[in-house]
């Protein structure tokens, strides 16, 4: 995971681990260094990925357009960029 500054905004590159079909959707915790994102949607036709990106946007308090999938569209482990993210919040989410 890395953070780069660009003016007043932070862009954070995050490795996430998506857990589709979860009974309790949430963002938080760590799996092999990746932020865990639990979503209720099944891993069918990209629904779990879309739900994970929306959950990340909500967790960081940014617009959904601020979350960009960089790699891992068909994998449970994905790399995303979050524009306007707070790296301190990321550390808190990983520690949950």
NORQUI-V92423 format. One record per helix or strand of 2 or more residues. SS is the DSSP state (H for helix, E for strand). FROM is the first residue (numbers start at 1). TO is the last residue. If there is no record, write none. Layout:
ss=<SS;SS>
from=<FROM;FROM>
to=<TO;TO>
//
This chain:
ss=<E;E;E;E;H;H;E;E;H>
from=<2;9;26;34;47;64;67;77;87>
to=<6;19;31;38;60;66;71;83;95>
//
